Amino acid sequence: MMVPAEKELRTVLARFAEVRIEHDVRPTGRTSRALENVTYTLCVMTASRTAEEALRTADLLIEQYRTTREGVAQEDETLAA
């Protein structure tokens, strides 16, 4: 799987949350299509087949981004010392 950039993944996750809430509160044909579209995008980005699987994968990716950032910061501190 190609790993999506963190910024793009976070943007799609935010859009998913926004559309999901909007659809749950006031479902219409437009919100249904928007939810289908953003779910599809999230699934493609995470190489997943379902929204649930895509969300789990996205969580793991975000954790990896955080861990990588922390590792780089520690290396920078070591080099600076």
Secondary structure as GFF3:
##gff-version 3
##sequence-region A 1 81
A	DSSP	alpha_helix	6	25	.	.	.	ID=ss1
A	DSSP	alpha_helix	29	46	.	.	.	ID=ss2
A	DSSP	alpha_helix	51	80	.	.	.	ID=ss3
###
